[in-house]
């Protein structure tokens, strides 16, 4: 497996969740395990409460993190709660381990970076300000404002703000690169006009399907009389038809466990993880939606001819495409506005609930 330090927000949060457990164990060692406990002589009065609070919170957070993904709205709430907990635990430990001169102060740099990763410049400024405010309380309340303490105070805060601001710059640049990468990926895999996956993506996906053990169905579709639409109403109208169909297919195919592709020109391809016998509902909804896609002022609906072939294990992509293309031409020869399946079933737009057998 290739090692990479590039992590998603969800993966980063899992790392921080693991680090909390590590710091909790380290804290226990520093407070109770010789020779650290004798040498450091930290204040243990409220540490057991903090330790128990940390175990309970982190266990709950760990279980919650396992159930949500970074695209889920609850993930943002989880990260905010995690950062709040980190600051509470941090200043609590600072109080028990020497205040302003606490050896755990470098953890503040990690807290600032944590907030910066999720909320960029805003996170850097707010988290740095929070550390500054808390650290200032220790400085002015528990320490004499002599020269040595002042040096500790200002140098630590300077580094906190430097790390926050530079971290913000790095995160902003990384996010910009990520957006550019996603745009380029989208251009490589999607058709600009329809928003569907493009022919290149289709070829990759169908070959992947052929390598899997499970069966799938390939449907090739063609707009009936598309040349006449362009000739009679102009290419602008033709482009509008393609765009509207792109919207229909992008909404419909995911509902039926499939993907839609612009195969080329007025041709489309659908790959579904269903058998031919399970496609009645799909064609029913498809034809119903097509009946509401119009291309003229007379409200003439768009019709399509479709051919559906079954893809089985070890069958080549070329063979499946050839079969689907043959069935598409059979649909054209059967009067158009229908779907011809490899098992001989024909679904027509007018009578979708009825099936008839066609010899192919």
C-alpha positions in Angstrom: 0.0 0.0 0.0 1.4 3.4 -1.0 2.1 5.6 2.0 0.7 9.2 1.7 0.4 12.1 4.1 -2.5 13.5 2.1 -5.6 12.9 4.2 -9.2 14.0 4.0 -10.8 16.0 6.8 -12.4 12.7 8.0 -9.1 10.9 8.1 -7.4 13.9 9.8 -10.1 13.9 12.5 -9.4 10.2 13.1 -5.8 11.0 13.6 -6.6 13.7 16.1 -9.0 11.3 17.9 -6.1 8.8 18.2 -3.7 11.6 19.5 -6.2 12.4 22.3 -5.8 8.9 23.6 -2.0 9.1 23.3 -1.9 12.4 25.2 -4.3 11.0 27.9 -2.0 8.1 28.5 1.1 10.3 28.6 -0.6 12.6 31.1 -1.4 9.6 33.4 2.3 8.6 33.2 3.5 12.1 34.0 1.2 12.3 37.0 1.4 8.9 38.5 4.3 6.8 37.1 7.8 7.0 38.7 10.2 8.6 38.2 8.1 11.2 36.4 5.6 11.7 39.2 8.3 12.3 41.8 10.4 14.6 39.7 7.6 16.8 38.3 5.4 16.9 41.3 2.3 18.1 39.4 -0.9 19.0 41.2 -3.1 15.9 41.3 -6.1 17.4 43.0 -8.5 17.5 40.0 -6.6 15.3 37.6 -8.7 12.1 38.3 -11.8 14.1 37.3 -10.2 15.4 34.1 -8.9 11.9 33.3 -12.4 10.3 33.7 -14.0 13.2 31.8 -11.5 12.6 29.0 -12.2 8.8 28.8 -16.0 9.3 28.6 -15.9 12.1 26.0 -13.3 10.4 23.8 -15.1 7.1 23.9 -18.4 8.7 22.8 -16.6 10.8 20.1 -14.8 7.7 18.8 -18.1 5.8 18.4 -19.7 8.9 16.8 -16.8 9.3 14.4 -17.2 5.7 13.2 -20.8 6.4 12.3 -20.5 9.6 10.3 -18.6 10.6 7.2 -17.0 14.0 6.3 -19.9 14.7 4.0 -22.4 14.4 6.8 -23.7 17.5 8.6 -23.0 15.9 12.0 -19.3 15.7 11.2 -18.9 19.5 11.5 -20.6 19.4 14.9 -18.3 16.6 16.0 -15.2 18.5 15.0 -16.3 21.6 16.8 -17.1 19.7 20.0 -13.7 18.0 19.7 -11.9 21.3 19.5 -13.8 22.7 22.4 -12.9 19.6 24.5 -9.3 20.0 23.5 -9.1 23.6 24.8 -10.9 22.7 28.0 -8.5 19.8 28.6 -5.5 21.8 27.6 -6.1 24.7 30.0 -7.1 22.3 32.8 -3.8 20.5 32.4 -1.9 23.9 32.2 -3.4 24.7 35.6 -2.2 21.4 37.1 1.3 21.4 35.5 2.8 24.8 36.3 0.6 27.4 34.6 2.6 29.7 32.3 5.7 27.5 32.4 3.9 24.3 31.9 5.9 21.7 29.8 2.7 20.8 27.9 2.3 24.3 26.3 3.6 23.1 22.9 0.3 21.2 22.6 -1.2 24.6 21.9 0.5 24.6 18.5 -1.3 21.4 17.7 -4.7 22.9 18.8 -4.2 25.9 16.6 -3.4 23.7 13.6 -6.4 21.5 14.3 -8.8 24.5 14.1 -6.9 26.0 11.1 -7.4 22.8 9.0 -11.2 23.0 9.3 -11.8 26.7 9.4 -8.8 28.2 7.6 -8.0 31.8 8.5 -11.0 32.2 10.7 -10.0 29.1 12.7 -6.4 30.3 12.9 -7.3 33.7 14.3 -10.0 32.4 16.7 -7.8 29.6 18.0 -4.7 31.8 18.4 -6.8 34.4 20.2 -8.2 31.7 22.5 -4.7 30.5 23.4 -3.5 34.1 23.9 -6.4 34.9 26.2 -5.9 31.8 28.3 -2.2 32.1 28.5 -2.6 35.8 29.5 -4.7 34.8 32.4 -1.9 32.5 33.7 0.7 35.2 33.1 -1.1 38.0 34.9 -2.9 36.0 37.6 -0.3 33.4 38.7 3.1 34.8 37.8 5.1 37.9 38.6 5.5 40.1 35.5 9.3 40.0 35.6 11.7 40.0 32.7 12.1 36.2 32.5 8.4 35.4 32.6 7.7 38.2 30.1 10.2 36.5 27.6 8.4 33.2 28.1 5.0 34.8 27.6 5.7 36.8 24.5 7.9 34.3 22.7 5.4 31.5 23.1 2.5 33.7 21.9 4.6 34.9 18.9 5.1 31.3 17.8 1.4 30.5 18.3 0.4 33.3 16.0 3.1 32.5 13.4 2.0 28.8 13.3 -1.6 29.8 13.0 -1.1 32.3 10.2 1.4 30.2 8.3 -0.9 27.1 8.8 -3.8 29.1 7.4 -1.7 30.0 4.3 -0.8 26.4 3.8 -4.3 25.2 4.2 -5.7 27.8 1.8 -3.2 26.8 -0.8 -3.9 23.1 -0.3 -7.6 23.7 -0.6 -7.1 25.7 -3.8 -5.1 22.9 -5.3 -7.7 20.4 -4.2 -10.5 22.4 -6.0 -8.4 22.7 -9.1 -7.8 18.9 -9.0 -11.5 18.3 -8.7 -12.3 20.6 -11.6 -9.7 18.9 -13.8 -11.1 15.5 -12.7 -14.6 16.6 -13.5 -13.5 17.9 -17.0 -11.8 14.5 -17.7 -14.8 12.4 -16.6 -17.9 14.5 -17.5 -19.5 15.9 -20.6 -19.7 19.7 -20.4 -23.1 20.1 -22.1 -25.1 17.4 -20.3 -23.2 17.0 -17.0 -23.2 13.3 -17.5 -20.2 11.0 -17.4 -18.4 11.1 -20.8 -17.4 8.4 -23.2 -13.9 8.1 -21.7 -15.4 7.4 -18.3 -17.8 4.9 -19.8 -15.0 2.9 -21.3 -13.2 2.7 -18.0 -16.4 1.8 -16.0 -17.6 -0.9 -18.4 -14.2 -2.6 -18.3 -14.3 -2.5 -14.5 -17.8 -4.1 -14.6 -16.5 -6.9 -16.9 -13.8 -7.7 -14.3 -16.3 -8.0 -11.4 -18.1 -11.2 -10.5 -21.6 -9.7 -10.4 -23.7 -9.2 -13.4 -24.8 -5.9 -14.8 -26.9 -4.4 -17.6 -25.8 -2.1 -20.3 -28.4 0.1 -22.0 -27.6 2.1 -25.2 -30.1 4.9 -26.0 -30.6 7.2 -28.9 -32.9 10.2 -29.3 -35.4 9.6 -32.1 -35.4 12.1 -34.9 -32.7 14.3 -33.3 -31.4 15.4 -36.7 -34.9 16.7 -37.6 -35.1 18.6 -34.3 -31.8 20.3 -35.1 -32.9 21.0 -38.7 -36.3 22.3 -37.8 -35.7 24.2 -34.6 -31.9 24.9 -34.7 -28.9 23.5 -32.8 -29.7 25.7 -29.8 -32.9 23.7 -29.3 -31.0 20.5 -29.8 -28.5 21.5 -27.1 -31.4 22.4 -24.8 -32.9 18.9 -25.3 -29.5 17.3 -24.5 -29.2 19.4 -21.3 -32.7 18.5 -20.1 -32.1 14.9 -20.7 -28.8 15.2 -18.8 -30.8 16.5 -15.8 -33.4 13.6 -16.1 -30.7 10.9 -16.3 -28.6 12.4 -13.5 -31.7 12.2 -11.3 -33.0 8.9 -12.4 -30.0 6.6 -12.7 -28.7 6.9 -9.1 -32.2 5.9 -7.9 -31.9 2.7 -9.8 -28.3 1.9 -8.9 -26.8 3.0 -12.1 -24.7 5.7 -14.0 -25.6 7.7 -17.1 -23.1 8.6 -19.8 -23.2 10.7 -23.0 -22.0 8.1 -25.4 -21.6 10.5 -28.3 -23.8 13.0 -30.2 -27.5 12.1 -29.3 -26.5 8.7 -28.0 -26.4 7.8 -24.3 -25.4 4.8 -22.2 -26.6 3.5 -18.9 -24.9 0.9 -16.7 -27.1 -0.6 -14.0 -26.4 -3.2 -11.4 -29.7 -4.9 -12.2 -30.7 -7.9 -14.2 -32.8 -7.6 -17.4 -35.8 -9.0 -15.5 -35.7 -6.2 -13.0 -35.8 -3.3 -15.4 -39.6 -2.7 -15.7 -39.7 0.0 -13.0 -36.7 1.7 -14.5 -38.2 1.9 -18.0 -41.6 2.9 -16.6 -40.1 5.9 -14.8 -37.8 6.7 -17.7 -40.6 7.0 -20.3 -42.8 8.9 -17.9 -40.0 11.5 -17.5 -39.3 11.6 -21.2 -42.9 12.5 -21.8 -42.3 15.8 -20.0 -39.2 16.8 -22.0 -40.5 19.0 -24.9 -38.6 20.5 -27.8 -41.2 22.8 -29.5 -44.0 25.2 -28.7 -46.4 22.5 -29.7 -45.3 20.5 -26.6 -43.9 17.6 -28.6 -42.2 15.2 -26.2 -38.7 13.7 -26.8 -38.8 10.0 -27.6 -35.9 7.5 -27.4 -35.0 4.1 -28.6 -33.1 1.8 -26.3 -31.3 -1.5 -26.4 -30.4 -3.4 -23.2 -27.8 -6.2 -23.0 -26.8 -8.3 -20.0 -23.2 -8.2 -19.0 -21.9 -11.4 -17.4 -18.6 -12.5 -15.9 -15.7 -12.9 -18.4 -17.7 -11.4 -21.2 -15.7 -8.7 -23.0 -16.8 -5.1 -22.9 -16.8 -5.0 -26.7 -19.2 -7.9 -26.9 -21.6 -6.4 -24.5 -21.5 -3.0 -26.3 -22.1 -4.8 -29.7 -25.1 -6.7 -28.3 -26.6 -3.5 -26.8 -26.0 -1.6 -30.1 -27.7 -4.4 -32.1 -30.7 -4.2 -29.8 -30.8 -0.4 -30.1 -31.1 -0.8 -33.9 -33.8 -3.4 -33.4 -35.7 -0.9 -31.3 -35.4 1.6 -34.2 -36.7 -0.9 -36.6 -39.6 -1.8 -34.3 -41.1 1.7 -34.6 -38.8 3.6 -32.2 -40.0 5.0 -28.9 -39.3 1.6 -27.2 -36.8 -0.5 -25.4 -35.7 -3.9 -26.7 -34.1 -6.2 -24.2 -31.7 -9.1 -24.9 -34.2 -11.6 -23.5 -36.7 -10.7 -26.1 -38.8 -8.3 -24.0 -40.0 -5.0 -25.5 -41.2 -2.1 -23.4 -43.1 0.6 -25.3 -43.7 4.1 -24.1 -47.4 4.0 -24.8 -48.1 0.7 -23.0 -45.2 0.4 -20.6 -47.2 -2.0 -18.3 -47.6 -4.6 -21.2 -44.8 -6.7 -22.5 -44.5 -8.5 -25.9 -41.9 -10.8 -27.3 -39.8 -9.8 -30.3 -37.7 -12.3 -32.3 -34.2 -10.8 -32.6 
